[in-house]
Amino acid sequence: MLKSMKTLITVAIAIALAFALNPSAEKHRDKIKTAIAERSQVERVLGIGQLTSFVSQYHSLGVASYTTVNDKVTSIGVFGMVFVP
């Protein structure tokens, strides 16, 4: 009984943290700009990251979020972190 209660509390805390730390659209856009600039000097000079982040659409799932460009996932965010695949 005690072990299941601890597990339940841990899961509840993890879900609450996921909701509270869900990255904003601005965090996604900043990470997209940075990731594209790191991949290529040419893309940095041409501002491809800026353009991609501008046209990206933000989607929130409550505990996680993602952005898309032309129906392709551009970034994924969870627990305050954003990843660009």
C-alpha positions, 0 to 999 in steps of 0.5 A: 500500500505504501509503495503504491502511494509513493508511486502515485505521488511521484507520477502526480508530481512528474505530470504537474512538473511537465505541465508547469515546464512545458516550453513556450512557442518562443523557446521552440523558435529560439532553439530552431534558430540556434540549431539551424545556425549551428548546422551550417554557416551558409544557413546562418548567413541566409537567415534560414533559421529565422525564416523557419522559426517564423513560419513554424506552428506551435502545438501544445499537448499540455505536458509536451509541445511541438512545432511543425512546418509544412506538416513536418515536426520541427521541434519537440519540447518537454520538461522545459527542454526543446529538441530539434530532430 
